[in-house]
């Protein structure tokens, strides 16, 4: 099938550029804020193990499927399903993905804004400007939330307007290595502090009795969100992928980068909680965490303030800037999904599409800024449920409509001889049977 493309569509300049961009999409608040919080509240090392299983056994095969659909069709999620089948139903699956992306982005920018605000909070705190510092810690402050979310959205729109290789690829190629460097430095610091070893034990020594259905549902949702799966972000990124690239290998790099950074973030934050406790900060009430969803936003600033002085300031600022950078490389991919849809399906110019859609989503972000309780609802509908449902339908599409043989044929570009590999024998079984069965079971058991 011909790959239609216009100058507004664009493509990746290099394989590394693609991997950095896809890893940038994967690595975000989900890794550094969501994952450690869930580890801390839902079972420590047991959660880590189930999360790893979900990532490699369910997430990785779905990622390969999304990238294959994207590269074969050369289209956005809606156009891709139209291009690869006559089905009237599946383009709606693509549209559902676009809607999930838009809605996730509307609250993601608000949380990213909190993180960005905290970088300044650390500075204001250091200089004793308490009123300003307190304003930035107030996650319920509508006008403050809206202003910072807007700053974040403008940054995202600017990068997306720049296009695929000059905008997305350039930005993520410099930001990703910085991010990893900063995390490693933070781990080095935290692990040398008193109390850290207790956190390391909690993080790495599993208590298998903690594994149950709700833990597995949560870990699966986390894996989808973290890998940016189920809403066509990787169909979109795959559509800019060169035919020379090896899809399973690229997907493996991205998966490993995502898991690696989540693992490192856990190794930084879980011990940091115990260091904080050791320093007299209350993190547990009985054996429950004192704050769960805002773990990162409550406990870590307290820890930085306890460290105090220039060291506390530097660590605090650097950490929250890092979180903001990670969030930005994810908001880029969230906005790229509807933008590519508008470019492909409605012939809109990239810059216009980025601004119109970005500002439209910002309007929803402003509503969320003033009603942060919407975050929980949006997160449940469009993330916890929306992404696994999207992932399930993508498996059904590749397994039974487009067919795994067609996908393997697409993967032969860039991976000659794939048909003789074990991967070509095992992957179709995962896409047709294992992944849909596990995802469906999890969704149903969640409702029950
Ligand atoms: N993977 C991102 C994170 O972990 O924060 C969130 C995300 C980005 C989800 C892009 C979905 C997506 F398409």
Boltz pocket constraint, residues with backbone or C-beta under 6 A from the ligand:
constraints:
  - pocket:
      binder: B
      contacts: [[A, 25], [A, 26], [A, 27], [A, 28], [A, 29], [A, 30], [A, 31], [A, 101], [A, 104], [A, 224], [A, 225], [A, 226], [A, 227], [A, 228], [A, 229], [A, 231], [A, 233], [A, 330], [A, 331], [A, 333], [A, 334]]
      max_distance: 6.0
